[in-house]
Structures are given as structure tokens and as C-alpha cells.
Amino acid sequence: MKHARVWLLTIMVLMMAVLAFGVADGSWMRHVPAKDHDRKNPYVGQADAVAAGRLVYEDHCSQCHGDNAQGTKKRPSLRSARVQQEATEGDLHWLLVNGNMGRGMPSWSKLGDPQIWQVITYVKTLSQ
Amino acid sequence: MLSLLRQKRQWRCCVLSLLVAVAVPVACHAQERPYFVTYSHEMEEPGNLEIETYNVVGKPPGGNRFLGSTTEFEYGAKAWWTTEFYLDGQTTWHDSTIFTGYRWENRFRPLLREHRINPVIYLEYENTSADKSLREVVGHDGRPDFYDTNADARAGKQRELELKLILGSNFRGWNLSENFIAEKNFTDEPWEFGYALAASRPLKLAASSHKCAFCRERFMAGIEMYGGLGDALGVGLHNTSHYLGPSANWSAPNGMTLSFSPQFGLNNYSIPHLFRFGVQYEIEQILKRVRRGE
């Protein structure tokens, strides 16, 4: 009986660890459909879009991800390799439209596609 | 005398604190929909507090003009859960100004991703009397409700449970929202039904590359229609009121949004004209700010 409890506890701890690592791993990227993954940003490389995206970022994103997108205590940095290299612009668009509501990221579909692409254009310049 | 002076000072302090709270740039660009009755599927961002006041002015033919008002505190508890507390009041010309009660509502998004149509479940408890805020129209609500004096109307306490199914879609910058309402008074009255429909769009979808207060993307325009659908004893349009009107809002750079809407009664059971206006102010990450002592 005692052994069963220990096993149960161990399994629960392991499951929680897997969940936690799954989140830290950017598990949302596994849910992005192929057609969204391959979507192209119509504003890519446009200086105006970077400037506009920065203003949208300051209005809506900086409160959680920090003024310089460095992340805060509970919210991830947008300067990470996952956001800057692993995720395509299409992946980020999918994330902004759908959110990751179970983990505190709301849907930003209310901004509309142009502003979503503008903020992605800005975020992708942060590695430069 | 001294206590009066002290009270005056305390009031001044309160008013000053409120003004400072409003003036301090802690707010974000709210981007609210210009709806007064209809709810969209868009939730409050987690951690943000929105303070809103919605007002309606109207005059039933042969009756007294009134101003119905609600002050709302909307908090994003989770990305999928918004909770809101309302305080209601009204002024009736040639009568009195009264506090009419309170409401507490919760909205939940059962589907955690964006779909073509996004459902939201709305639950509200309200304890009001003589309410003239017209935040929803259900059952046989209509012009006759506005002829009672405030003293008479206050005698009828309304403790109600309100359920809404909110459906919302965002498509190419447009938002379409449909609400189906069912309301139950805790007395023997039957379930009452109502609806609200709305559509809106910003005047420009892309953001400007420079800071500006009056860019087109800061303005949103739309249309709203709502009314009653009878009750469980007789669902239908007989003796129900309906309203239709354009609406618009402007989101200021400091987080404040101003909304207005002239609305028109569509039948003789409705009040012929309503003028609605509202002010919303969003404070980002309120609890973090309180913890940091800002």
C-alpha cells in the first residue's frame, strides 16, 4: 500500500514536470497547422511596419513580455532562440490569433491581420 | 465643525487620488468594441482592470426624461475568464436620483482557440430595483416600465439570474457578435428571453508608424440591434421592444475609450430615442502595480 502511494506520487511529479517542460519547450508550436506554419508576412523587411509594430507591441504586449521583450517573471522572452529562429512568422501569427489561453496568453484576433503581422515584423527584428 | 472640515479634506483626497490614478500613464490602448448592450467574444486581458461607465438618456412619450447609468469594474482573471462587478443608478427628471443596485457577471470561453464562431458562456446575478440602464432588454421590457415613479419602482426588487450565449467572429477586421439572453427572476415570474446583435470594424486595420491620437485605427464604427423575445409563457415579438442604432468609439492613447450611440425604438412599445455614451479606462496589470506600490 505504501509502495503504491510512493509510485502514485512519483508519477504525478513526473507528469507535472513533463507538463512544465512541455510549456517551456514551446509546445504550442506542435499544434500549428502546416498551412499556417508556411504563411508569409506581407510586411517583411518594411521599416514602416517595424515602427508600427513597435507601437502595437508597446500598447498590447509589453505589459507581460517587458518593455524590451526580455520577458518577465512568468512570461517568456521574445528574444529567445525559439521565437527568433525556431518559430516561423506563420507560427507566431497562429499563436497571436489563437492565443495559448490555458497558459495566460490571450487571443489577439481583435487586432486584425495587418496589426498582427506588423507586431511580428517588429518582434523578428529583436535578434538583430 | 472640525469633523466637517476633516470630511471635506477626506473627500478632496479621494477625488485627487482618483484624478491622479486616471492621469498616471499606467494604461494601455484598450481597443474596445463600440457596443453598449451586445457582448463580443473578446475577453479582458488577464491581469487588466477596466473601469467603465455606460449611460443612457431617454424620454418615454408623456413621461419624464431619465439618465440610467452603470459603473463597471471588469477584470481579466484568466485569458478564458473575465469577471465584472456593476453598480447601477439612475436619475429621473422631476423625480429623484437613486442607486438601483448591483450585478456580478462572469464570462467563460469554453473553446480555448479561435474559431469561425466563438462561444462564450455568460452568467450574471443581479439585485436591482427601478433600474433604467437598459443594459439588456428581455421579455416584455418596454415603454410602460418607465412611467412609474422611482418610489413605486423601488418597491419591486429584482433578484435575477441571467444567462447569455455569446457568439462572436472576427473576420477581415470585422467583428460580428450575437447574444441570446435568458433571464429568470427568483420569484414566480417565468423565464424571459432577449437578443442582441452587433457588427463593428476599425476605420483602418493597419497601425500607423508614428504615435498619434486621432489616427483612423483609433476609431471604430458599428451598428447594434437588440430587443425582447417574450417569455416562457409566450415566446415571440408581441409587446416587446426593439432598438437599432449606429455606434462609434475613439480610443485615446492614454487608455481611455469614449463611445457613443444614438439609438431608435423600432415599434410603439419602445422608447422612441435613446442616446448612449460611455467612458472606459483600462489599467494594465493592476495587481502587479498594487504589489509594487505604484
Interface residues (C-beta under 8 A of the other chain):
Chain A: A47 D48 A49 A51 A52 G53 L55 V56 D59 H60 Q63 C64 V97 N98 G99 N100 M101 G102 G104 M105 P106 S107 S109 K110 L111 G112 D113 P114 Q115 Q118
Chain B: C28 H29 Q31 R33 S40 E42 M43 E45 P46 G47 N48 G76 K78 A79 W80 R109 L112 R113 E114 N170 R172 G173 N175 P202 L205 A206 A207 S208 S209 H210 K211 E217 E284 Q285
